[in-house]
């Protein structure tokens, strides 16, 4: 039980850091990668919270499909966000 | 630099306060300790052979809820997904994917070989998620999302001309996706048709018999539990989602220059 709480806390803190980096990152490709890392941490959290159905859909969507779609869109615009 | 420190402290405070409220402060109560009353209702009816007029005959409560208890909700979710895909197809209407040979495009040979090894495994995983969706965690959408990674990998690793070489064009994907949606639509009306033929009362999207509507779809084939309509919905949704995402990837991967060129050409004609 304590191990579950500990892993949950670690994964959510990792997700928080990744989210913050994704928001402040000016290079959009790197921002997408940070966002995917955040999703991996969320996947672990969903598994620990006993939601395997969400894990199965969250992993392919947020690590595969969504970064790919965003990368396709970035290719159609500029790679670096202007300040 | 000082702004970063302020942001970090604010985030730390937010994390600590939310964790405290959610766990120890009594917000949601401690996790994992008991099953809530609402969950008890679902868990005691989802596979209950002693109560044949109020059960789904599926041990997987989540899939049972998604396609039986609140099936109409999922039906309209699928409709929303359908409309989103149709929107992207409409934006790219009339844009022709020029045929070329896939030789010389894509990433290095090492990546291509690894991808070729991964694809059969991915298909096996996706198929097991779809076909066991009524027994173990998973279901049609999950399996479709896992399967949709394959066309994406093929486009990134082998280039989009490879998809045209193996004849997975936008139109074929549209047809297969429509087959999936048609499967869902037909499954919705199967109990009504059975009811009409046998002169029994039946509801649309009904799965197992209810007290005032004794129409049941078969829960077993041989000794295998198939949970009536759940396996049909899962397989149909699997097709619809897989090829829905495939269409989006095929459209997104068309080069921007090619699209603009064709649109400009069209503008001159009219």
Interface residues (C-beta under 8 A of the other chain):
Chain A: X1 X4 X5 X9 X12 X13 X16 X20 X49 X50 X52 X53 X55 X56 X57 X60 X61 X64 X65 X68 X69 X72 X73 X75 X76
Chain B: X7 X11 X15 X19 X23 X31 X32 X62 X63 X129 X137 X138 X139 X141 X142 X145 X146 X148 X149 X152 X156 X245 X248 X249 X252 X253 X256
